[in-house]
Amino acid sequence: MLDLRKEGIKVSTIMPGSVASYFNDHQPNDKDAWKIQPEDIGQIVYDLLKMNPRTLPSKIEVRPTRPGGK
């Protein structure tokens, strides 16, 4: 990120917690409703692309609001 920003290239790291995805051969199901949904991560990417050029969010950590659905 530090090397490329002088070239006008932005780099952001998105660090999601539990996501309802197909990672590691998992099949998302109703029990995953408490997890972050793939479209939530997509919204973050979209928001980053629309962000004012003067800003550079370097790290974005995202966690579900209720661990384990409790």
VMD Tcl script that builds the backbone (N, CA, C; Angstrom):
set m [mol new atoms 210]
animate dup $m
set s [atomselect $m all]
$s set {name element resname resid chain x y z} {
  {N N MET 1 A 0.830 -1.181 0.000}
  {CA C MET 1 A 0.000 0.000 0.000}
  {C C MET 1 A 0.882 1.255 0.000}
  {N N LEU 2 A 1.901 1.298 0.846}
  {CA C LEU 2 A 2.748 2.482 0.923}
  {C C LEU 2 A 3.543 2.686 -0.368}
  {N N ASP 3 A 3.981 1.600 -0.992}
  {CA C ASP 3 A 4.755 1.703 -2.226}
  {C C ASP 3 A 3.908 2.173 -3.405}
  {N N LEU 4 A 2.642 1.780 -3.448}
  {CA C LEU 4 A 1.804 2.048 -4.613}
  {C C LEU 4 A 0.999 3.341 -4.535}
  {N N ARG 5 A 0.802 3.878 -3.358}
  {CA C ARG 5 A -0.050 5.071 -3.274}
  {C C ARG 5 A 0.552 6.265 -4.005}
  {N N LYS 6 A 1.883 6.314 -4.146}
  {CA C LYS 6 A 2.517 7.401 -4.910}
  {C C LYS 6 A 2.169 7.314 -6.394}
  {N N GLU 7 A 1.769 6.134 -6.831}
  {CA C GLU 7 A 1.369 5.916 -8.223}
  {C C GLU 7 A -0.142 6.103 -8.420}
  {N N GLY 8 A -0.836 6.495 -7.355}
  {CA C GLY 8 A -2.277 6.674 -7.438}
  {C C GLY 8 A -3.048 5.373 -7.321}
  {N N ILE 9 A -2.382 4.332 -6.859}
  {CA C ILE 9 A -3.030 3.022 -6.694}
  {C C ILE 9 A -3.330 2.828 -5.222}
  {N N LYS 10 A -4.595 2.574 -4.930}
  {CA C LYS 10 A -5.014 2.349 -3.545}
  {C C LYS 10 A -5.059 0.849 -3.253}
  {N N VAL 11 A -4.629 0.488 -2.074}
  {CA C VAL 11 A -4.703 -0.900 -1.622}
  {C C VAL 11 A -5.346 -0.909 -0.240}
  {N N SER 12 A -6.423 -1.657 -0.105}
  {CA C SER 12 A -7.099 -1.810 1.185}
  {C C SER 12 A -7.183 -3.288 1.502}
  {N N THR 13 A -6.997 -3.617 2.768}
  {CA C THR 13 A -7.113 -4.999 3.225}
  {C C THR 13 A -8.437 -5.140 3.961}
  {N N ILE 14 A -9.275 -6.063 3.509}
  {CA C ILE 14 A -10.535 -6.357 4.185}
  {C C ILE 14 A -10.329 -7.642 4.974}
  {N N MET 15 A -10.558 -7.563 6.268}
  {CA C MET 15 A -10.337 -8.707 7.158}
  {C C MET 15 A -11.672 -9.123 7.770}
  {N N PRO 16 A -12.400 -10.016 7.086}
  {CA C PRO 16 A -13.710 -10.423 7.602}
  {C C PRO 16 A -13.606 -11.526 8.643}
  {N N GLY 17 A -14.556 -11.514 9.555}
  {CA C GLY 17 A -14.694 -12.616 10.511}
  {C C GLY 17 A -15.466 -13.736 9.840}
  {N N SER 18 A -16.397 -14.314 10.525}
  {CA C SER 18 A -17.166 -15.447 9.998}
  {C C SER 18 A -18.071 -15.000 8.859}
  {N N VAL 19 A -17.856 -15.595 7.682}
  {CA C VAL 19 A -18.645 -15.282 6.499}
  {C C VAL 19 A -19.335 -16.554 6.028}
  {N N ALA 20 A -20.595 -16.446 5.688}
  {CA C ALA 20 A -21.345 -17.582 5.142}
  {C C ALA 20 A -20.911 -17.770 3.692}
  {N N SER 21 A -19.908 -18.615 3.485}
  {CA C SER 21 A -19.367 -18.798 2.144}
  {C C SER 21 A -19.102 -20.279 1.882}
  {N N TYR 22 A -18.598 -20.551 0.702}
  {CA C TYR 22 A -18.272 -21.920 0.302}
  {C C TYR 22 A -16.817 -22.267 0.618}
  {N N PHE 23 A -16.151 -21.434 1.387}
  {CA C PHE 23 A -14.753 -21.662 1.745}
  {C C PHE 23 A -14.576 -23.015 2.431}
  {N N ASN 24 A -13.531 -23.725 2.064}
  {CA C ASN 24 A -13.182 -25.007 2.686}
  {C C ASN 24 A -14.305 -26.040 2.535}
  {N N ASP 25 A -14.958 -26.032 1.365}
  {CA C ASP 25 A -16.022 -26.986 1.032}
  {C C ASP 25 A -17.266 -26.860 1.912}
  {N N HIS 26 A -17.451 -25.726 2.568}
  {CA C HIS 26 A -18.653 -25.500 3.377}
  {C C HIS 26 A -19.835 -25.179 2.470}
  {N N GLN 27 A -20.989 -25.686 2.794}
  {CA C GLN 27 A -22.219 -25.355 2.080}
  {C C GLN 27 A -23.052 -24.437 2.973}
  {N N PRO 28 A -23.158 -23.143 2.638}
  {CA C PRO 28 A -23.952 -22.237 3.472}
  {C C PRO 28 A -25.379 -22.764 3.656}
  {N N ASN 29 A -25.908 -22.551 4.868}
  {CA C ASN 29 A -27.261 -23.013 5.187}
  {C C ASN 29 A -27.911 -22.038 6.162}
  {N N ASP 30 A -29.105 -22.389 6.629}
  {CA C ASP 30 A -29.847 -21.498 7.530}
  {C C ASP 30 A -29.106 -21.211 8.830}
  {N N LYS 31 A -28.278 -22.132 9.271}
  {CA C LYS 31 A -27.525 -21.923 10.515}
  {C C LYS 31 A -26.464 -20.829 10.364}
  {N N ASP 32 A -26.184 -20.441 9.129}
  {CA C ASP 32 A -25.187 -19.396 8.872}
  {C C ASP 32 A -25.793 -17.992 8.829}
  {N N ALA 33 A -27.066 -17.874 9.147}
  {CA C ALA 33 A -27.740 -16.575 9.048}
  {C C ALA 33 A -27.081 -15.510 9.932}
  {N N TRP 34 A -26.470 -15.909 11.032}
  {CA C TRP 34 A -25.826 -14.955 11.937}
  {C C TRP 34 A -24.496 -14.440 11.380}
  {N N LYS 35 A -23.944 -15.140 10.400}
  {CA C LYS 35 A -22.638 -14.771 9.854}
  {C C LYS 35 A -22.763 -13.597 8.879}
  {N N ILE 36 A -21.627 -12.978 8.609}
  {CA C ILE 36 A -21.558 -11.962 7.573}
  {C C ILE 36 A -21.901 -12.642 6.253}
  {N N GLN 37 A -22.710 -11.988 5.442}
  {CA C GLN 37 A -23.104 -12.552 4.158}
  {C C GLN 37 A -22.178 -12.024 3.059}
  {N N PRO 38 A -21.972 -12.804 2.001}
  {CA C PRO 38 A -21.076 -12.354 0.929}
  {C C PRO 38 A -21.445 -10.974 0.375}
  {N N GLU 39 A -22.735 -10.675 0.313}
  {CA C GLU 39 A -23.130 -9.363 -0.205}
  {C C GLU 39 A -22.712 -8.226 0.733}
  {N N ASP 40 A -22.530 -8.532 2.021}
  {CA C ASP 40 A -22.031 -7.517 2.955}
  {C C ASP 40 A -20.594 -7.133 2.608}
  {N N ILE 41 A -19.784 -8.133 2.266}
  {CA C ILE 41 A -18.405 -7.864 1.857}
  {C C ILE 41 A -18.408 -7.115 0.522}
  {N N GLY 42 A -19.301 -7.506 -0.374}
  {CA C GLY 42 A -19.437 -6.802 -1.642}
  {C C GLY 42 A -19.776 -5.334 -1.443}
  {N N GLN 43 A -20.622 -5.038 -0.465}
  {CA C GLN 43 A -20.979 -3.649 -0.169}
  {C C GLN 43 A -19.764 -2.874 0.314}
  {N N ILE 44 A -18.928 -3.514 1.098}
  {CA C ILE 44 A -17.704 -2.847 1.571}
  {C C ILE 44 A -16.802 -2.508 0.387}
  {N N VAL 45 A -16.635 -3.452 -0.531}
  {CA C VAL 45 A -15.809 -3.210 -1.719}
  {C C VAL 45 A -16.394 -2.060 -2.536}
  {N N TYR 46 A -17.689 -2.076 -2.734}
  {CA C TYR 46 A -18.360 -1.002 -3.474}
  {C C TYR 46 A -18.119 0.350 -2.788}
  {N N ASP 47 A -18.295 0.390 -1.474}
  {CA C ASP 47 A -18.096 1.636 -0.727}
  {C C ASP 47 A -16.658 2.133 -0.843}
  {N N LEU 48 A -15.697 1.208 -0.831}
  {CA C LEU 48 A -14.292 1.597 -0.995}
  {C C LEU 48 A -14.059 2.249 -2.369}
  {N N LEU 49 A -14.664 1.671 -3.396}
  {CA C LEU 49 A -14.491 2.204 -4.744}
  {C C LEU 49 A -15.126 3.582 -4.914}
  {N N LYS 50 A -16.174 3.873 -4.154}
  {CA C LYS 50 A -16.869 5.149 -4.248}
  {C C LYS 50 A -16.306 6.200 -3.287}
  {N N MET 51 A -15.369 5.814 -2.438}
  {CA C MET 51 A -14.840 6.709 -1.412}
  {C C MET 51 A -14.088 7.876 -2.041}
  {N N ASN 52 A -14.125 9.003 -1.373}
  {CA C ASN 52 A -13.439 10.192 -1.850}
  {C C ASN 52 A -11.955 9.875 -2.080}
  {N N PRO 53 A -11.389 10.321 -3.200}
  {CA C PRO 53 A -9.992 10.012 -3.525}
  {C C PRO 53 A -8.970 10.466 -2.485}
  {N N ARG 54 A -9.340 11.404 -1.638}
  {CA C ARG 54 A -8.370 11.872 -0.630}
  {C C ARG 54 A -8.247 10.919 0.557}
  {N N THR 55 A -9.100 9.896 0.597}
  {CA C THR 55 A -9.057 8.949 1.715}
  {C C THR 55 A -8.457 7.615 1.270}
  {N N LEU 56 A -7.804 6.944 2.215}
  {CA C LEU 56 A -7.204 5.644 1.937}
  {C C LEU 56 A -7.380 4.745 3.158}
  {N N PRO 57 A -8.503 4.020 3.229}
  {CA C PRO 57 A -8.662 3.062 4.331}
  {C C PRO 57 A -7.711 1.893 4.086}
  {N N SER 58 A -6.738 1.724 4.943}
  {CA C SER 58 A -5.746 0.684 4.696}
  {C C SER 58 A -6.205 -0.679 5.209}
  {N N LYS 59 A -6.911 -0.713 6.330}
  {CA C LYS 59 A -7.376 -1.981 6.904}
  {C C LYS 59 A -8.812 -1.847 7.379}
  {N N ILE 60 A -9.631 -2.813 6.996}
  {CA C ILE 60 A -11.026 -2.826 7.422}
  {C C ILE 60 A -11.297 -4.178 8.059}
  {N N GLU 61 A -11.560 -4.172 9.342}
  {CA C GLU 61 A -11.876 -5.404 10.079}
  {C C GLU 61 A -13.389 -5.471 10.268}
  {N N VAL 62 A -13.982 -6.609 9.883}
  {CA C VAL 62 A -15.428 -6.766 9.931}
  {C C VAL 62 A -15.748 -8.026 10.704}
  {N N ARG 63 A -16.657 -7.922 11.662}
  {CA C ARG 63 A -17.081 -9.061 12.476}
  {C C ARG 63 A -18.598 -9.121 12.498}
  {N N PRO 64 A -19.149 -10.327 12.647}
  {CA C PRO 64 A -20.614 -10.420 12.822}
  {C C PRO 64 A -21.003 -9.785 14.155}
  {N N THR 65 A -22.213 -9.280 14.229}
  {CA C THR 65 A -22.651 -8.607 15.459}
  {C C THR 65 A -22.957 -9.577 16.584}
  {N N ARG 66 A -23.357 -10.803 16.245}
  {CA C ARG 66 A -23.716 -11.769 17.274}
  {C C ARG 66 A -22.981 -13.085 17.039}
  {N N PRO 67 A -21.863 -13.335 17.737}
  {CA C PRO 67 A -21.139 -14.580 17.534}
  {C C PRO 67 A -22.005 -15.799 17.818}
  {N N GLY 68 A -22.003 -16.722 16.900}
  {CA C GLY 68 A -22.746 -17.964 17.095}
  {C C GLY 68 A -24.249 -17.820 17.042}
  {N N GLY 69 A -24.749 -16.654 16.708}
  {CA C GLY 69 A -26.182 -16.439 16.602}
  {C C GLY 69 A -26.904 -16.373 17.921}
  {N N LYS 70 A -26.178 -16.138 18.989}
  {CA C LYS 70 A -26.786 -16.091 20.325}
  {C C LYS 70 A -27.271 -14.709 20.659}
}
mol reanalyze $m
mol bondsrecalc $m
mol representation Tube
mol addrep $m
